[in-house]
Every structure is written in structure tokens, then in C-alpha cells.
Amino acid sequence: MDIDISINEFREFVCENPYEEIWRQLYYFTDNNSVSGKIRERFKIKDGKYKNCSRNRAQKIAYSIIQADNYFKAARQVDVSVKPNLIYYGISSLANAVILYNNEGDFSDLREKEKEEHHGLDKSFNLNSADSLQDILRSISCTINKKPSSGRPYGHFKKFYKSIVHECVFVDRKINIVGEKSYLTDTSVDPNAEKVEIEGLADSKFDLLTMFEFLPDMVQQLLDNEIVSNLCPGEAKWFVNESPQCQSNEAEISSQNNYQTLNFAINRLSPEKKEYFERQYLQNKAIQKIGEYPENLCFIYDSKHESENNYMPDITQDLFGKIYFIYNVEEYIQELANLYICFFCTGMLCRYYPDYWMHWIEKNIGFKHLMETLCSIAIRKFPNLILNQLTQCINHFHL
């Protein structure tokens, strides 16, 4: 990515049909005048320069969104026997919109000299060895494609991954103004786990079981199939204490009366996970453990305590805003990339290996239910996450 773009705002939509409202918001990005203007503004292109190129790029973004809409509409009309294939094409189209919107590229030549016409991922299936549900999910995997001449990541997935803005979560915040009897409430936008550079993933192998274990909306479905997620449910809330002077002057929270704390609790913890989270969080001297129970830990972060290690909790969030703390964060990748990988694998499987795909759908009820859940999540959530990327906001839709 060629410019510094971040998600730093929160927008809340109360609507009868979140799916339709998400697409209504995405269709704002099919307006050529508006989008070409935004492109010129964000990349600081001078008036009169590359005018046709910015308009052409805006038109490509519009076409990508329209195509994606139709792929997702088609996916909603069919059953799981072919649904992943249609979703993958929808995901690829929305990925194109992010690539075009978040990368400067060469505006003097919009058609790149070297087009990376490759999925960017290579399937790595070992289907014959699959027996149990977990074995099946492990047998469906892929790796990042590398260009033979350089050994570096190459293709559409690489371009999409490099275009993704660091994903964020929203956390409720209570603000106390010193001397006031009432308090304010708002929403804080906080980054989730650190995004690993694509080169750091170049030698990784991604199997469906591991991918599923990091999807927040799959946690309960995995438990129903006796698979333990790498995400642990919990709660978090910011408490901010400000003096009137600090608020009016927008000064940094630095004095004794101006500070913030993050209270957070993690649930459903095994002894191994408790040890892991304690080790991770207590690196930061500003974080203290304030409670421990057989399957729970409670911590507080206090900005008044300085620490050389500023490590903060790695958290993600499901569609309803429920917070999950990430275990084995070293294996975590951004949710947009995770879903892309999942549907590359399942799309390839149902398209080129229908004998395995249909057999598992018909004979393994756990596999069928997980695939149906995955498809439902992607149809609802992937466009939402793309909208977050395009607007640089967390867009939360609910009834």
C-alpha cells in the first residue's frame, strides 16, 4: 500500500435488513464522480493530471462491486453443493475493489505492465487420508503462490492482502468528567492483532481447520462438533477519566486526573490458555491481573503506569459485536484474508473434486453444517468488512 490509510471511526446502522443495507452503502462506491474524486484526494493527485485514469479506476471499482453483488445474490439462491464457488467469485470481485481503491499504482498507465493473473494461492489437498471431520478439514489446504524467478509471493491474493487496512474492533467507553455528576458514553475503535507482512506468510500452509479456529462467528459451531476454537469469549470496556481542561483543550491524558483504563475478562480458559494469556499480557507493566477463576481471568490496563512493553490484548469480534481474545496469535491472520483462503479452498474443492465434496456433504453432517455456516457468514460479513475498508470506518449493522 502506497499511502497511510487506517480505520479510525465507528458508524452504527439500525436497519431491518442488514444485508441489504450493507450493499446499499457499497453502491455509493459505484458513483464515478464521487469515487474518482476520492481517489484523487487520497493520493493527492493535482487537478488536471491523470483525470481519465482516475475515472477509469473508479469505473473498474464500480464494475467490481456490481459483479460481486450478482455473485452473492446467485450464491444465496443455491445450496451448499455449489455455493462456495459463487462466493469465491464474489469475494474476488470485492477484493478487486479494495486493490483499486487502496493502492496508488501507476496512474500514468492504469493497465499494469505485469498483470498478476493468478489466484495467488496454490491448493494443497491430501484428500485420500481424510477420515474424521477434523482430518477432512486438515486435508483441505493451500499455500501462497510464489513467482518462480524471484520466489516472492505473486498473484491476486498477494495484491489483496497488501491492500488490506489493519482491521479493528469497537469497544464501549465510559467517560467521566471530573466534577460532573453524570458521565458520557461512546465507542472506541481499537486495532486487533498485528497484521503480518505477506512475506512472513510466504512459507505458511493454511488448512481449513486452522482457519475456522480463528473465525469469531464459527466458535459455537465448532464447539457443537467438539472442536475447540483459538478464540476465547470475553468482555472489555474502556473507562476514561478527564478533567474539564483536558476535554476543552484536547490535551493528552497525562496528569493524575486524566487517565484511562481497560477492564477485560477472558472466559472458557483451559489451564494452557490461562498460562498463555498471563504470559502475553503481563509483559506490559501497565496491565495487572485482578481476578482469577477456574476458567476465567480478569485484567486491568491502566495508562498511569508506564511500561517499556506496550503489548495490548489481541481481540477480534463477531457480527453481533461480541469480543473474542485470540489464543496462538502467532498463527492469526486478518479475517478478510482468512475468508478469502477458506473460499479459495472450498471453491476449488467443490469445482474440481465433486466426488469428495458431494460425498462429505451427503455423508458427514458435521461437515455439511460447518460449510453451510461458513457460507452464511461470508455472505453477510465479507461485504461488511470490505465496506469497512472502503470507508475507513467500522460499520456495525443490526436490527
C-alpha positions in Angstrom: 0.0 0.0 0.0 1.4 3.4 -1.0 -0.4 5.7 1.5 -1.1 5.6 5.2 -4.8 4.5 5.5 -6.4 3.4 8.7 -9.8 2.5 10.2 -10.4 5.1 12.9 -14.2 5.8 13.1 -17.3 3.9 14.1 -20.7 4.1 12.3 -23.8 2.3 13.6 -26.8 1.4 11.4 -30.1 0.2 12.8 -32.0 -1.4 10.0 -34.5 -4.1 9.3 -32.3 -6.0 6.8 -28.5 -5.6 7.5 -27.5 -7.5 4.3 -29.4 -5.1 2.0 -28.2 -2.0 3.9 -24.6 -3.1 3.5 -25.0 -3.4 -0.3 -26.8 -0.1 -0.4 -23.8 1.5 1.3 -21.4 -0.3 -1.1 -23.3 1.0 -4.1 -22.2 4.6 -3.1 -18.9 3.4 -4.5 -20.3 2.9 -7.9 -20.7 6.7 -8.5 -17.9 7.6 -10.8 -17.7 11.3 -10.0 -17.6 10.7 -6.3 -15.1 7.8 -6.3 -12.8 9.3 -8.8 -12.7 12.5 -6.6 -11.9 10.4 -3.5 -9.2 8.6 -5.4 -7.6 11.9 -6.4 -7.9 13.3 -2.9 -6.4 10.4 -1.1 -3.5 10.1 -3.5 -3.0 13.9 -3.7 -3.3 14.0 -7.5 -3.1 17.5 -8.8 -6.1 19.0 -10.7 -6.0 18.1 -14.4 -3.4 15.3 -14.0 -4.4 11.7 -14.8 -8.1 12.7 -14.9 -9.0 9.8 -17.3 -7.0 7.3 -15.3 -8.8 8.1 -12.0 -12.1 7.9 -13.7 -11.2 4.6 -15.3 -10.2 3.3 -12.0 -13.4 4.4 -10.4 -15.3 2.7 -13.2 -13.5 -0.6 -12.5 -14.3 -0.3 -8.8 -18.0 0.1 -9.7 -18.0 -2.9 -12.1 -16.3 -5.0 -9.4 -18.9 -4.1 -6.8 -21.8 -4.8 -9.3 -20.4 -8.1 -10.3 -19.8 -9.1 -6.7 -23.4 -8.2 -5.8 -24.6 -10.6 -8.5 -22.3 -13.4 -7.5 -23.5 -13.1 -3.9 -27.2 -12.9 -5.0 -26.7 -16.1 -7.0 -25.0 -17.8 -4.1 -28.0 -17.1 -1.9 -30.2 -19.0 -4.4 -28.3 -22.3 -4.5 -27.5 -25.0 -2.0 -24.1 -25.8 -0.5 -23.2 -28.2 -3.3 -22.1 -25.2 -5.5 -22.4 -22.2 -3.1 -18.7 -21.9 -2.2 -17.7 -21.4 -5.8 -20.0 -18.5 -6.4 -19.0 -16.9 -3.1 -15.3 -17.2 -4.1 -16.0 -15.2 -7.3 -17.9 -12.6 -5.3 -15.0 -12.4 -2.8 -12.5 -12.0 -5.7 -14.6 -9.2 -7.2 -14.8 -7.3 -3.9 -11.1 -7.8 -3.4 -10.5 -6.1 -6.8 -12.4 -3.0 -5.5 -10.1 -2.8 -2.4 -7.0 -3.3 -4.5 -8.0 -0.5 -6.9 -9.1 1.9 -4.1 -6.3 1.4 -1.6 -3.3 1.2 -3.9 -1.8 4.1 -5.8 -0.2 2.1 -8.6 0.9 3.9 -11.7 -1.7 6.5 -12.7 0.1 7.2 -15.9 -0.5 3.6 -17.0 -3.6 2.1 -15.3 -3.1 -1.2 -17.1 -0.1 -2.6 -15.3 2.8 -3.8 -17.4 2.9 -7.1 -15.5 -0.6 -8.3 -14.6 -0.6 -10.9 -11.9 -3.2 -13.1 -13.4 -3.1 -15.9 -10.8 -5.3 -16.7 -7.8 -2.2 -16.1 -5.7 -2.8 -19.3 -3.8 -2.0 -22.9 -4.7 -4.2 -25.8 -3.5 -2.5 -28.4 -1.4 -5.1 -31.2 -0.8 -4.4 -34.6 0.8 -8.0 -35.9 0.5 -7.3 -39.6 0.5 -6.1 -39.6 4.0 -9.2 -37.8 5.4 -11.5 -39.8 7.7 -12.8 -37.8 10.7 -14.2 -34.3 10.5 -11.0 -32.8 11.8 -8.9 -34.9 9.4 -11.1 -33.7 6.5 -10.7 -30.1 7.4 -6.9 -30.5 7.8 -6.7 -32.2 4.4 -8.1 -29.1 2.6 -5.3 -26.6 2.5 -3.4 -24.1 0.3 -0.1 -22.2 0.2 0.8 -18.8 -1.2 1.9 -18.8 -4.8 5.4 -17.7 -5.5 6.9 -16.3 -8.7 9.5 -18.9 -9.9 12.1 -16.3 -10.9 12.1 -14.5 -7.5 10.5 -16.8 -5.0 8.3 -13.9 -3.8 4.5 -14.0 -3.3 2.7 -13.5 -6.5 -0.8 -13.1 -7.7 -4.2 -11.8 -6.7 -4.2 -12.8 -3.1 -0.9 -11.1 -2.5 -2.2 -7.8 -4.0 -5.4 -8.1 -1.9 -3.5 -8.9 1.3 -1.1 -5.9 0.8 -4.2 -3.7 0.2 -6.0 -4.6 3.4 -6.1 -1.9 6.1 -5.4 -3.2 9.6 -8.7 -4.5 10.8 -10.2 -3.0 14.0 -12.8 -3.8 16.7 -15.2 -1.5 18.6 -15.2 -1.3 22.4 -17.7 0.6 24.6 -16.2 3.5 26.5 -17.4 5.4 29.6 -16.1 8.9 30.1 -16.1 10.5 33.5 -15.6 14.3 33.6 -14.1 15.3 36.9 -16.6 17.4 38.9 -19.6 16.3 36.9 -22.4 14.2 38.3 -23.2 12.4 35.0 -20.9 10.6 32.5 -20.6 10.2 28.7 -20.6 7.1 26.7 -19.1 6.5 23.2 -17.3 3.8 21.2 -13.6 3.3 20.9 -12.1 1.9 17.7 -9.1 -0.3 18.6 -6.8 -2.3 16.3 -7.0 -6.1 16.6 -4.0 -8.4 16.2 -1.0 -7.1 14.3 -1.1 -7.7 10.6 1.8 -9.9 9.5 3.5 -8.8 6.2 2.8 -11.1 3.2 6.5 -12.1 3.1 6.1 -13.5 6.6 3.3 -15.8 5.4 5.2 -17.0 2.2 6.1 -20.4 3.6 2.9 -21.0 5.6 0.4 -23.7 4.9 -3.3 -22.8 5.5 -5.7 -25.6 6.3 -9.4 -25.2 6.9 -9.3 -26.4 10.5 -6.9 -23.7 11.5 -8.7 -21.1 9.5 -12.0 -22.0 11.2 -10.4 -21.8 14.6 -9.8 -18.1 14.1 -13.2 -17.1 12.8 -15.3 -15.4 15.6 -18.6 -16.3 14.1 -17.7 -20.1 13.9 -16.9 -20.5 17.6 -20.2 -22.2 18.7 -20.5 -24.3 15.5 -17.0 -25.7 16.2 -17.9 -26.5 19.8 -21.0 -28.3 18.5 -18.6 -30.6 16.6 -16.2 -31.0 19.5 -13.6 -28.6 18.0 -12.1 -26.0 20.3 -11.6 -22.6 18.8 -8.4 -20.5 19.2 -10.8 -17.7 20.2 -11.9 -17.2 23.8 -15.0 -15.2 24.6 -14.7 -12.3 26.9 -15.6 -8.7 27.7 -13.8 -5.4 27.6 -14.7 -1.8 28.4 -12.7 1.4 28.5 -13.1 3.9 31.4 -11.8 7.4 30.8 -11.3 10.0 33.5 -10.9 13.6 32.2 -10.6 17.0 33.8 -12.7 19.8 32.1 -9.5 21.4 31.0 -8.3 18.3 29.3 -11.5 17.9 27.4 -11.7 21.5 26.3 -8.1 21.8 25.3 -7.8 18.3 23.9 -4.7 17.8 25.8 -3.1 14.4 26.2 -4.2 12.2 29.1 -1.2 12.7 31.2 -1.9 14.2 34.6 -3.1 12.4 37.7 -6.7 13.3 37.0 -6.5 12.3 33.3 -6.1 8.7 32.6 -7.9 5.7 31.0 -8.3 2.1 32.0 -9.3 -1.0 30.0 -11.1 -3.6 32.1 -11.2 -7.0 30.4 -12.1 -10.6 31.2 -11.5 -13.8 29.3 -13.7 -16.9 29.6 -13.7 -20.6 28.7 -10.0 -21.0 29.5 -8.1 -24.2 29.8 -5.0 -24.3 32.1 -2.8 -24.0 29.0 -4.7 -20.9 27.7 -4.7 -19.3 31.1 -0.9 -19.6 31.2 -0.6 -18.3 27.7 -2.7 -15.2 28.3 -1.0 -14.4 31.6 2.4 -14.6 29.9 1.3 -12.4 27.0 -0.5 -9.7 28.8 1.7 -9.3 31.9 4.7 -8.4 29.7 3.1 -4.9 29.8 3.7 -3.5 33.3 0.6 -1.3 32.8 -1.6 -4.5 32.8 -2.4 -6.2 36.1 -4.3 -9.4 36.9 -7.2 -8.5 39.2 -9.1 -11.8 39.3 -8.7 -15.5 38.5 -11.3 -18.3 38.5 -11.2 -21.9 37.3 -12.0 -20.9 33.6 -11.7 -17.1 33.7 -9.1 -14.4 34.0 -9.7 -10.7 34.7 -7.2 -7.9 33.9 -7.0 -4.1 34.0 -4.8 -1.9 31.9 -4.0 1.5 33.5 -2.5 4.3 31.4 -1.0 5.8 34.6 1.6 3.0 34.7 4.4 3.4 32.1 5.8 0.3 30.6 8.6 -0.4 28.0 6.4 -3.1 26.6 3.1 -1.7 25.3 1.6 -5.0 24.4 -2.2 -4.8 24.4 -4.9 -7.6 24.2 -5.3 -9.2 20.7 -9.0 -9.3 20.2 -11.5 -9.9 17.3 -15.2 -9.6 17.1 -18.2 -11.4 15.6 -21.2 -9.9 13.7 -23.0 -9.0 16.9 -20.1 -7.2 18.4 -19.1 -10.0 20.8 -15.4 -9.8 21.7 -13.0 -12.8 21.5 -9.5 -12.9 22.8 -7.0 -14.5 20.4 -5.1 -17.6 21.5 -2.0 -18.6 19.5 -2.0 -15.1 17.9 1.2 -16.1 16.1 -1.0 -18.1 13.7 -3.7 -15.5 13.3 -4.3 -13.7 10.0 -6.8 -10.9 9.2 -10.4 -12.1 8.9 -10.7 -10.8 5.3 -7.7 -12.9 4.3 -8.9 -15.8 6.3 -12.3 -15.9 4.4 -10.5 -15.4 1.1 -8.4 -18.5 1.8 -11.4 -20.5 3.0 -13.3 -19.9 -0.2 -10.4 -20.5 -2.4 -10.0 -23.9 -0.9 -13.7 -24.8 -0.7 -14.4 -23.3 -4.2 -11.6 -25.4 -5.7 -12.8 -28.5 -3.9 -16.4 -28.3 -5.0 -15.4 -27.3 -8.5 -12.6 -29.8 -9.3 -13.2 -32.6 -6.7 -17.0 -33.0 -6.7 -16.7 -36.7 -5.8 -15.1 -35.8 -2.4 -17.1 -32.6 -1.9 -20.5 -34.2 -2.5 -19.7 -37.3 -0.6 -18.7 -35.4 2.5 -21.8 -33.1 2.2 -24.1 -36.1 2.0 -22.4 -38.5 4.5 -20.9 -36.2 7.1 -23.5 -34.0 8.8 -20.9 -32.1 10.8 -19.0 -31.1 7.6 -22.2 -30.1 5.9 -23.3 -27.9 8.8 -19.9 -26.2 9.1 -19.9 -25.5 5.3 -23.4 -24.0 5.5 -22.4 -21.9 8.4 -19.3 -20.7 6.7 -21.2 -19.7 3.6 -23.8 -17.8 5.6 -21.1 -15.9 7.5 -19.3 -14.9 4.3 -22.4 -13.7 2.5 -23.2 -11.5 5.5 -19.8 -10.5 6.7 -17.3 -10.3 3.9 -19.2 -7.3 2.1 -19.4 -5.7 5.6 -15.6 -6.0 6.1 -15.0 -4.6 2.6 -17.2 -1.7 3.3 -15.1 -1.0 6.4 -12.0 -0.9 4.2 -13.5 1.5 1.7 -15.0 3.9 4.2 -12.1 3.6 6.8 -14.8 3.0 9.4 -16.2 0.1 11.4 -19.7 -0.1 10.0 -21.9 -2.0 12.5 -25.4 -3.1 11.2 -28.1 -4.6 13.5 -31.8 -4.6 14.0 
